[in-house]
Amino acid sequence: MSQKKINVAIVGLGFGKEFIPIYQRHPNTTMYAICQRTRERLNEVGEQYGVAKRYTRFEELIQDPELDAVHINSPIHLHAPQSIAALKAGKHVASTVPAATTVEECREIVEAARAAGKNYMMMETAIYTREFLYIRELRDTGRLGRIQFLRGCHQQEMASWPGYWEGLPPMHYATHAVSPCLALVKGEAEYVSCFGSGRIAEKLAAKYGSPFAVESALFKVRGQPLAFEVTRSLFETARQYIESFDVYGDKAAFEWTQIEDQDPVVHVGEQPERVKVPDYAHLLPEPIQRFTTKGVYDAGHAHLSFIQGGGHGGSHPHLVHEFVSSIVEGRPSFPDVYQSLNWTCAGICAHESALRGGQIVALPVFR
Ligand SMILES: NC(=O)c1ccc[n+]([C@@H]2O[C@H](COP(=O)([O-])OP(=O)(O)OC[C@H]3O[C@@H](n4cnc5c(N)ncnc54)[C@H](O)[C@@H]3O)[C@@H](O)[C@H]2O)c1
C-alpha cells in the first residue's frame, strides 16, 4: 500500500460525523478539518474526535491550500453547489446522496470535475453493503449466470425529519434503489417511464409540487438488453423501513428479506434457500475493518435507516477506502463522476416522467 497521505475535510456533522473515525484510521488519510455552520456544535464534535482545524464557512474551508479532498454531508440542496465550488477550488469531492436535485446541476458537476481533473464520487451506501458485496461475488463467480432483471425498492416514512425532507418527490432520493441495479451491471440508465401513485397531504405536496405517495419506475439500461424497476415512497405509505435490491439471473436469483432481521433468499433455479450474508471487512485495510460492524451512530440513533446491518450494511469504511484509494492510485472511483450523476439523474428524470403521466423521459448523456 502507498505511503501517500491526503488531507480530508468533512462538511456537515450529522451523518457526516460517522466518517470521522474512519478517516482518522485509514492509512492514506489525515482527518484534517471539519466544517459546519454552528460554532458550538462544531467545537463539540472537534473536541470529541480531536480534530483541531475547524471551519464554520464552507467557502473558507475550500480555499485552504493544505486541503486535498472534501466529503460533503450537508442537507440535500447544498450537495451540488458545494461540490461544484470545491471542484473549482481544485479539491477532490466525495458527496453523500443524492448528488444533485436538477439535471442542470448534474451536468455542471460533471463539467467541473472534468475541468479540474479531480475525482468526484457519490458516496452511495447501497453499493457497498455486505448484501451488495455478496451479490457481486455471486455475479463474479458465475453463480447468478446471465443477469435478466433487477429491482430496487426504498420505502421510508419521513414525516418527522428535518424540514427540507417534507414533501420531497420520492424519486429525488432514489439513488439507494437505482444505484445497486446499475452498479451490478456496471451500467447507466438510458430512459425511464415512471408513474406516480396515491396522494399525500396538500400541505406536504405543496412544498415541492409533488403530490404522489409512491413513485414506481421502469428504466432501460443503456447498451444492454436489460431493464430494472424502482419503487420509492417517503410519506403516508405504511411499511417498515426497507432499502432492498433483488436480482434475477438465469441460474440463480437473490431476493432481499421482507422484514428486517430475517435472512435473504437465494433461489437456485426454482429451489429457494435462506442465506447468511458474510461480512467483507477482509477487503479493507486492517485499521478500518472494525467499522463494518460498528459506527458512531450505534449509541444515539435507533432508526433502521441508520443502523440497518450495522451502519448501512457495513458500507461506510468501504466507501471511504474506495474514495481514498482512487485518489492515491490516480484512477476513477467507483462510481466515477459519470456513473454518479447518471444514477442521480435517473431519479430526477423519473419524477419528471411521473409528472407527465408516465411519458418516457430520456436521460442526458454526460460522457
Ligand atoms: N445512507 C446514506 O447515504 C445517508 C444516510 C443519512 C444521511 N444521508 C445524507 O446526508 C445528508 C445529511 O444528513 P443528516 O441527517 O446529517 O442531515 P442534517 O440536516 O441533520 O445535518 C446536516 C449537517 O450539515 C450542516 N450544514 C448545513 N448547512 C451547511 C453549510 N452551508 N455549510 C456547512 N455545513 C452545513 C449542518 O450544520 C449539519 O451538521 C443528507 O443530505 C442525506 O441525504 C445519506
The ligand as an SDF file (V2000), in Angstrom:
LIG
                    3D

 44 48  0  0  0  0  0  0  0  0999 V2000
  -27.3880    6.1740    3.5280 N   0  0  0  0  0  0  0  0  0  0  0  0
  -26.9740    7.3700    3.1950 C   0  0  0  0  0  0  0  0  0  0  0  0
  -26.3050    7.5120    2.2120 O   0  0  0  0  0  0  0  0  0  0  0  0
  -27.3790    8.5670    4.0210 C   0  0  0  0  0  0  0  0  0  0  0  0
  -27.8360    8.4240    5.3350 C   0  0  0  0  0  0  0  0  0  0  0  0
  -28.1370    9.5700    6.0770 C   0  0  0  0  0  0  0  0  0  0  0  0
  -27.9900   10.8300    5.5120 C   0  0  0  0  0  0  0  0  0  0  0  0
  -27.5560   10.9280    4.2220 N   0  0  0  0  0  0  0  0  0  0  0  0
  -27.3930   12.2630    3.5920 C   0  0  0  0  0  0  0  0  0  0  0  0
  -26.5680   13.0690    4.4010 O   0  0  0  0  0  0  0  0  0  0  0  0
  -27.0360   14.3970    4.3850 C   0  0  0  0  0  0  0  0  0  0  0  0
  -27.0310   14.9280    5.8190 C   0  0  0  0  0  0  0  0  0  0  0  0
  -27.9380   14.1570    6.5890 O   0  0  0  0  0  0  0  0  0  0  0  0
  -28.1800   14.4830    8.1200 P   0  0  0  0  0  0  0  0  0  0  0  0
  -29.2100   13.5620    8.5810 O   0  0  0  0  0  0  0  0  0  0  0  0
  -26.8840   14.5660    8.8180 O   0  0  0  0  0  0  0  0  0  0  0  0
  -28.7900   15.9710    7.9480 O   0  0  0  0  0  0  0  0  0  0  0  0
  -28.9110   17.1310    8.9750 P   0  0  0  0  0  0  0  0  0  0  0  0
  -29.7850   18.1430    8.3260 O   0  0  0  0  0  0  0  0  0  0  0  0
  -29.2430   16.5650   10.3290 O   0  0  0  0  0  0  0  0  0  0  0  0
  -27.4160   17.6930    9.1150 O   0  0  0  0  0  0  0  0  0  0  0  0
  -26.8130   18.4730    8.1240 C   0  0  0  0  0  0  0  0  0  0  0  0
  -25.4510   18.9840    8.5770 C   0  0  0  0  0  0  0  0  0  0  0  0
  -24.9710   19.9090    7.5960 O   0  0  0  0  0  0  0  0  0  0  0  0
  -24.5730   21.1200    8.2360 C   0  0  0  0  0  0  0  0  0  0  0  0
  -24.7450   22.2530    7.3200 N   0  0  0  0  0  0  0  0  0  0  0  0
  -25.8890   22.8400    6.9090 C   0  0  0  0  0  0  0  0  0  0  0  0
  -25.6150   23.8660    6.0680 N   0  0  0  0  0  0  0  0  0  0  0  0
  -24.2650   23.9150    5.9500 C   0  0  0  0  0  0  0  0  0  0  0  0
  -23.3770   24.7690    5.2510 C   0  0  0  0  0  0  0  0  0  0  0  0
  -23.8120   25.7540    4.4810 N   0  0  0  0  0  0  0  0  0  0  0  0
  -22.0420   24.5370    5.3510 N   0  0  0  0  0  0  0  0  0  0  0  0
  -21.5680   23.5340    6.1280 C   0  0  0  0  0  0  0  0  0  0  0  0
  -22.3800   22.6990    6.8330 N   0  0  0  0  0  0  0  0  0  0  0  0
  -23.7010   22.9000    6.7440 C   0  0  0  0  0  0  0  0  0  0  0  0
  -25.4610   21.2020    9.4610 C   0  0  0  0  0  0  0  0  0  0  0  0
  -24.9270   22.0400   10.4130 O   0  0  0  0  0  0  0  0  0  0  0  0
  -25.4840   19.7210    9.8980 C   0  0  0  0  0  0  0  0  0  0  0  0
  -24.3040   19.4150   10.5960 O   0  0  0  0  0  0  0  0  0  0  0  0
  -28.4300   14.3880    3.7710 C   0  0  0  0  0  0  0  0  0  0  0  0
  -28.3900   15.1420    2.5830 O   0  0  0  0  0  0  0  0  0  0  0  0
  -28.7280   12.9640    3.4470 C   0  0  0  0  0  0  0  0  0  0  0  0
  -29.1400   12.8410    2.1090 O   0  0  0  0  0  0  0  0  0  0  0  0
  -27.2310    9.8330    3.4810 C   0  0  0  0  0  0  0  0  0  0  0  0
  1  2  1  0
  2  3  2  0
  2  4  1  0
  4  5  1  0
  4 44  2  0
  5  6  2  0
  6  7  1  0
  7  8  2  0
  8  9  1  0
  8 44  1  0
  9 10  1  0
  9 42  1  0
 10 11  1  0
 11 12  1  0
 11 40  1  0
 12 13  1  0
 13 14  1  0
 14 15  2  0
 14 16  1  0
 14 17  1  0
 17 18  1  0
 18 19  2  0
 18 20  1  0
 18 21  1  0
 21 22  1  0
 22 23  1  0
 23 24  1  0
 23 38  1  0
 24 25  1  0
 25 26  1  0
 25 36  1  0
 26 27  1  0
 26 35  1  0
 27 28  2  0
 28 29  1  0
 29 30  1  0
 29 35  2  0
 30 31  1  0
 30 32  2  0
 32 33  1  0
 33 34  2  0
 34 35  1  0
 36 37  1  0
 36 38  1  0
 38 39  1  0
 40 41  1  0
 40 42  1  0
 42 43  1  0
M  CHG  2   8   1  16  -1
M  END
$$$$
